Amino acid sequence: MPLALPKSRREIAELQRARKRAALAQARRAPFYAGKLDHVDADRLDDADEWRKIPILTKDVLRGLTDAAFYREFCVSPADGVAEYWRSGGMTGAPLFYPRSFADIRYALLSFARTFHCIGCKPGETAHLSFPLGIHPAGQIYARCATAAGIAVNWAGAGTTTPSQLQLELIQRLKPSIWLGMSSYGLHLANLAEAQGIDLAAGSVGTVICSAEPLSEAKRGKLARMWGARVRDTFGMTEAGMMGAEDETGQGLRVWSDMYFIEVVDPQTTAPVDDGKPGCLVVTPLWTNNVTPFLRWNSGDIVVRHEADDGTGPFAVFPIVKHAHRTAGFFKVRGININHAEFEDFMFADHDVGDFKCEAVSNGGLDALRVSVEFRRGTDPGAAMAALAQRTKTVFELSPDIIVLEPGTLAREFEASVKAPRFADTRR
């Protein structure tokens, strides 16, 4: 691998000093930055005030570029050529496709491989990979880097590539100790297994690794119960790479600060916030910037940062980041905002609930909240439905229309989607 694990925060600081200067020099090659960085002294980037002279790059600014302008003005030509393209994530409209050089890919492979070691996976284990395989990098990079971590991997892909029924059969036959995928698809597989009488919790998987979408404590707990496994989260973005993972304690995401320089700033003033206080995550890639020279990229994530706690393990030199919240969807029903993430947590915290979908509907001209729910086997549907209706009324101040479904109904409905579409507004 091209970069050894740092042994101290001092080593990280020395590396950052050199790579921040290289990142600034790379950005100055791009026409996009012409005239925007002339006032920045490259010899004084360790001075926080000097570094903050670099303007923060936002998603709105990037959206303002046409496809042609992005490649012509923002991207620079790498010395070793372009190896592949990564689809941008989380942007409205047509996505951008970020060119990645061969050097970028070497460091990307490293960033993903580190997650296995940080989480505590051991050489000789076998992984079943259910991330989508294609133009979004997570699946194919994870599969390619597993060899470097000494882990065998089955490239299953998402349910759109390998049907979920076949995925369950492969998990039973090959007995992997690790499952990798989006948390929503992990729940989808678990619900499908339960509907078929397959006890995943008694199976071979001991570690579930998630990425690409928020992992709440309610969702983590449900995954842990249904898979009978420890659940660990990872965090990355296509503008940078895989940025970190939870270590064995699961107390937060260790961010590879030797590969990505991170700041946490006030969303309104952009002034730095103290450790332990929520703010907007700003990222500067230090190694994966050979074509797309992102400087101080505002990721849109609201996080809390804590300094490293050297001495508790090889990854303790890295700071810990926890998500405070992400921008989430919602719809308004009878004047009440229903936050999708909050409602999902509410549902998955109920041990009687196997799966659900939530719809805002027009019922005889009146708005209504319809909840279709599958209760777990052995649950009294009538009692569970009455209890759910009462709790929903208490928490969200709405009386829902509840439809009880047979176990497995939603698994079949969600099968065609990479991410389960649990929320829909069908009003016209």
C-alpha positions in Angstrom: 0.0 0.0 0.0 1.3 3.5 -0.8 1.0 5.0 2.7 1.8 3.3 6.0 -0.5 3.8 9.0 0.8 6.8 11.0 2.1 6.1 14.5 1.4 9.5 16.1 -0.5 12.7 15.7 2.8 14.5 15.2 3.5 12.3 12.1 0.1 13.2 10.8 0.7 16.9 11.3 4.0 16.7 9.4 2.3 14.9 6.5 -0.5 17.3 6.4 1.9 20.2 6.2 3.5 18.9 3.0 0.3 17.6 1.4 -1.8 20.8 2.0 0.9 22.7 0.1 0.7 20.1 -2.7 -3.1 20.4 -2.7 -3.0 24.1 -3.1 -0.4 23.8 -5.9 -2.6 21.3 -7.7 -5.7 23.5 -7.4 -3.8 26.5 -8.9 -3.5 24.4 -12.1 -7.2 24.5 -12.6 -8.8 27.4 -14.5 -11.7 27.3 -12.1 -9.4 28.6 -9.3 -7.9 31.4 -11.4 -7.7 34.6 -9.3 -9.3 32.8 -6.3 -6.1 31.6 -4.6 -3.5 34.4 -5.4 -3.8 35.9 -2.0 -2.9 32.6 -0.2 0.7 32.2 1.0 1.7 28.6 0.3 4.5 28.9 2.9 2.1 29.7 5.7 -0.6 27.1 5.4 0.0 25.8 8.9 -1.4 29.1 10.1 -5.1 28.4 10.5 -6.0 32.0 9.5 -4.0 31.7 6.3 -5.5 28.3 5.4 -9.0 29.8 5.8 -8.3 32.4 3.1 -9.0 29.6 0.7 -12.7 29.9 -0.2 -15.0 27.0 0.8 -16.3 25.1 -2.2 -20.0 24.3 -2.0 -22.2 21.9 -3.9 -24.2 24.8 -5.3 -21.0 26.3 -6.9 -20.3 22.9 -8.5 -23.9 22.5 -9.7 -23.4 25.9 -11.5 -20.9 24.4 -13.9 -22.1 22.7 -17.0 -20.7 19.2 -17.7 -18.3 20.7 -20.3 -17.2 23.5 -18.0 -16.5 21.0 -15.2 -14.1 19.0 -17.3 -12.5 22.0 -18.9 -12.2 24.3 -15.9 -12.2 22.3 -12.8 -10.3 19.1 -13.8 -6.6 19.0 -14.4 -4.6 16.5 -16.5 -2.8 13.9 -14.3 0.7 12.8 -15.0 -0.3 9.2 -15.1 -3.6 9.5 -17.0 -7.2 8.7 -16.1 -8.0 5.2 -14.8 -11.7 5.4 -14.3 -14.7 7.6 -13.4 -16.7 7.9 -10.2 -20.3 9.0 -10.1 -21.0 12.0 -7.8 -23.3 11.3 -4.9 -26.0 13.3 -3.3 -26.4 15.9 -6.0 -29.7 17.0 -7.6 -30.0 16.9 -11.4 -27.6 15.1 -13.7 -24.7 13.6 -11.7 -21.1 14.5 -12.5 -18.6 11.8 -13.2 -15.2 12.5 -11.5 -12.1 11.3 -13.4 -9.7 9.3 -11.2 -6.0 8.9 -12.1 -4.1 5.7 -11.5 -2.5 7.3 -8.4 -5.9 8.3 -7.1 -7.0 4.6 -7.3 -4.0 3.4 -5.4 -4.9 5.6 -2.5 -8.6 4.9 -2.8 -7.9 1.2 -2.5 -5.8 2.0 0.6 -8.6 4.1 2.1 -11.2 1.3 1.7 -8.8 -1.5 2.8 -8.2 0.3 6.1 -11.8 -0.1 7.1 -11.4 -3.8 7.4 -8.4 -3.5 9.8 -10.0 -0.6 11.8 -13.3 -2.6 12.3 -11.3 -5.6 13.4 -11.8 -8.0 10.5 -9.0 -10.6 10.2 -7.1 -12.0 7.2 -8.6 -15.3 6.2 -12.2 -14.2 6.7 -14.8 -14.3 3.8 -17.0 -11.4 2.9 -20.3 -11.3 1.0 -20.5 -7.9 -0.8 -24.0 -6.5 -1.6 -23.0 -2.9 -2.5 -24.1 -2.0 -6.0 -21.4 -2.8 -8.6 -21.1 -0.1 -11.3 -20.4 3.6 -11.7 -20.7 4.4 -8.0 -17.3 3.3 -6.6 -18.2 1.8 -3.2 -18.9 -1.7 -4.4 -16.2 -2.2 -6.9 -13.5 -0.6 -4.8 -14.4 -2.6 -1.7 -14.3 -5.8 -3.7 -10.9 -4.9 -5.3 -9.3 -3.9 -2.0 -10.3 -7.0 0.0 -7.3 -8.9 -1.3 -5.0 -6.4 0.3 -6.7 -7.0 3.6 -6.4 -10.8 3.2 -10.1 -11.2 2.9 -11.9 -13.4 0.3 -14.9 -11.7 -1.2 -18.0 -12.8 -3.2 -18.9 -10.0 -5.6 -22.7 -10.4 -5.3 -23.6 -6.7 -5.9 -27.0 -5.3 -5.0 -30.4 -7.1 -5.6 -30.6 -5.5 -9.0 -27.5 -7.5 -10.0 -27.9 -10.7 -8.0 -31.5 -11.4 -6.9 -32.0 -11.3 -3.1 -33.2 -14.9 -3.0 -29.9 -16.0 -4.6 -28.0 -13.8 -2.2 -29.5 -15.6 0.8 -28.7 -18.9 -0.8 -25.1 -17.9 -1.3 -24.8 -16.7 2.3 -26.1 -20.0 3.5 -23.8 -22.0 1.2 -20.6 -20.0 1.4 -20.9 -19.0 5.0 -19.2 -15.6 5.0 -18.2 -14.1 8.3 -18.7 -10.5 6.9 -21.6 -8.9 5.1 -21.1 -5.5 3.3 -23.9 -3.3 2.0 -26.3 -0.4 2.5 -28.1 -0.7 5.8 -31.5 -0.6 4.1 -30.6 -3.6 1.9 -29.3 -5.4 5.0 -32.7 -5.0 6.5 -34.3 -6.0 3.2 -32.4 -9.3 3.2 -33.1 -10.0 6.8 -36.8 -9.4 6.3 -36.8 -11.7 3.3 -35.0 -14.3 5.3 -37.4 -14.1 8.2 -40.4 -14.5 5.8 -38.8 -17.7 4.5 -38.0 -19.1 7.9 -34.2 -18.5 7.6 -32.6 -17.6 10.8 -29.8 -15.2 9.8 -29.0 -14.5 13.5 -27.9 -18.2 13.8 -25.8 -18.0 10.6 -22.2 -17.4 9.9 -22.1 -13.6 9.6 -20.5 -12.0 12.6 -19.8 -8.5 11.2 -22.1 -6.3 9.2 -20.3 -3.3 7.5 -22.5 -0.5 6.2 -21.9 2.7 4.2 -23.5 5.1 1.7 -26.5 6.1 3.9 -27.2 7.2 7.5 -27.0 4.5 10.1 -29.1 5.5 13.1 -28.9 3.6 16.5 -32.4 2.2 15.9 -31.4 0.8 12.5 -28.1 -0.4 13.9 -29.9 -2.3 16.7 -32.4 -3.9 14.3 -29.6 -5.0 12.0 -27.7 -6.5 15.0 -30.7 -8.4 16.2 -31.7 -9.8 12.8 -28.2 -10.7 11.7 -26.9 -11.7 15.1 -23.8 -9.7 14.3 -21.9 -6.6 15.4 -22.7 -3.6 13.1 -20.1 -1.1 12.1 -20.4 2.0 9.9 -18.0 3.5 7.4 -18.0 7.0 5.8 -16.8 8.3 2.5 -17.7 10.6 -0.4 -16.9 10.4 -4.1 -15.2 13.8 -4.0 -12.5 12.3 -1.7 -12.7 8.5 -1.1 -13.4 6.3 1.9 -12.7 8.6 4.8 -13.0 6.5 7.9 -14.7 3.7 9.8 -15.8 2.8 13.3 -13.2 0.9 15.3 -13.9 -2.1 17.4 -15.5 0.0 20.2 -18.0 1.5 17.7 -17.9 4.9 19.4 -17.5 7.0 16.3 -15.9 7.1 12.9 -12.1 7.3 12.9 -11.2 9.6 10.0 -8.0 9.0 8.1 -6.6 12.5 8.8 -3.3 11.6 7.0 -5.3 11.2 3.8 -8.0 13.9 4.3 -7.6 17.2 6.1 -10.9 17.9 7.8 -12.4 21.0 9.4 -15.6 21.5 11.3 -17.1 25.0 10.8 -20.1 27.0 11.7 -22.7 26.7 8.9 -23.5 30.4 8.9 -20.2 32.1 9.6 -17.8 29.4 8.4 -15.7 30.1 11.5 -14.1 27.0 13.1 -16.1 25.4 16.0 -14.6 23.8 19.1 -14.2 20.0 19.4 -17.4 18.5 20.7 -19.6 21.1 19.1 -21.7 20.4 15.9 -20.7 22.0 12.7 -20.4 21.5 8.9 -17.7 19.1 7.7 -15.2 20.6 5.3 -12.8 18.2 3.5 -9.6 18.6 1.6 -8.3 15.4 -0.1 -4.6 15.1 0.3 -3.8 12.3 -2.1 -6.9 11.7 -4.3 -6.8 15.1 -5.9 -4.8 14.3 -9.1 -7.6 15.2 -11.5 -10.3 16.9 -9.3 -8.4 19.3 -7.0 -11.1 19.8 -4.3 -10.1 22.4 -1.7 -12.2 22.9 1.4 -15.1 21.0 0.1 -18.3 21.5 2.1 -19.8 18.0 2.2 -23.1 19.1 3.7 -22.7 16.8 6.7 -23.3 18.2 10.2 -20.8 16.4 12.5 -19.2 16.6 15.9 -15.4 16.1 16.0 -13.3 14.8 18.9 -9.5 14.7 19.0 -7.6 11.4 18.8 -7.0 9.4 22.0 -3.5 8.0 21.4 -2.6 4.7 23.0 -5.9 2.7 22.7 -5.0 1.0 19.4 -3.3 1.5 16.1 -6.2 3.7 14.8 -6.4 5.8 17.9 -4.1 8.4 16.4 -7.1 9.4 14.2 -9.8 11.9 15.3 -13.4 10.7 15.8 -16.3 12.1 13.9 -19.9 11.5 14.7 -22.8 12.6 12.5 -25.1 15.0 14.3 -27.7 14.8 11.4 -27.9 14.8 7.6 -30.4 16.6 5.4 -33.4 14.3 5.5 -36.6 14.0 3.5 -40.0 14.8 5.0 -43.6 15.4 4.1 -46.3 17.4 5.7 -49.6 15.7 6.6 -52.4 17.8 8.1 -49.9 20.5 8.9 -47.5 18.2 10.7 -44.0 17.5 9.3 -43.1 13.8 9.2 -39.3 13.6 9.1 -38.5 10.4 7.2 -35.4 9.6 9.3 -37.2 10.1 12.6 -40.2 8.0 11.5 -37.8 5.2 10.4 -36.1 5.2 13.8 -39.5 5.2 15.5 -40.6 2.2 13.5 -37.4 0.2 13.8 -37.2 0.7 17.5 -40.4 -1.4 17.7 -39.3 -5.0 18.1 -42.6 -6.3 16.7 -42.1 -4.5 13.4 -40.4 -6.5 10.7 -40.6 -4.0 7.9 -42.8 -1.1 6.8 -43.5 1.6 4.2 -45.0 5.0 4.9 -47.1 7.0 2.4 -48.7 10.4 2.5 -52.1 9.8 0.7 -55.3 11.7 -0.2 -58.2 9.9 1.5 -61.5 11.3 0.3 -59.9 14.7 -0.2 -58.2 14.7 3.2 -54.5 14.1 3.8 -53.7 10.9 5.6 -50.7 9.0 6.8 -50.8 5.4 5.6 -48.4 2.9 7.2 -48.1 -0.5 5.7 -46.4 -2.8 8.2 -45.3 -6.4 8.5 -45.1 -7.7 12.0 -42.6 -10.3 13.0 -43.7 -13.9 13.2 -45.2 -14.8 16.6 -46.7 -11.3 17.1 -50.4 -10.8 17.7 -51.2 -8.5 14.7 -54.3 -7.0 16.3 -52.6 -6.0 19.5 -49.4 -4.9 17.7 -51.5 -2.7 15.3 -53.4 -1.0 18.2 -50.2 -0.4 20.1 -48.5 1.1 17.0 -51.5 3.4 16.3 -51.4 4.7 19.8 -47.7 5.3 19.8 -47.8 7.1 16.4 -50.6 9.3 17.7 -48.6 10.1 20.8 -45.3 10.8 19.1 -46.3 12.4 15.8 -49.8 13.7 16.8 -51.4 11.9 13.9 -53.7 8.8 13.8 -52.3 6.6 11.0 -54.2 4.3 8.6 -52.4 1.0 9.3 -52.4 -1.8 6.8 -51.0 -5.1 8.0 -49.1 -7.1 5.4 -48.0 -10.7 5.2 -44.3 -11.1 6.0 -42.3 -10.9 2.8 -44.7 -8.6 0.9 -42.4 -5.6 1.1 -39.3 -7.6 0.4 -40.8 -8.6 -2.9 -41.9 -5.0 -3.6 -38.5 -3.5 -2.7 -36.6 -6.2 -4.7 -36.2 -4.0 -7.8 -34.7 -1.1 -5.9 -31.1 -0.7 -4.7 -32.4 1.2 -1.7 -35.7 0.3 -0.2 -38.3 3.1 -1.1 -40.0 3.2 2.3 -41.4 6.7 1.9 -43.7 8.1 -0.8 -46.0 11.0 -1.3 -48.8 9.8 -3.6 -50.9 13.0 -3.3 -51.6 14.9 -6.5 
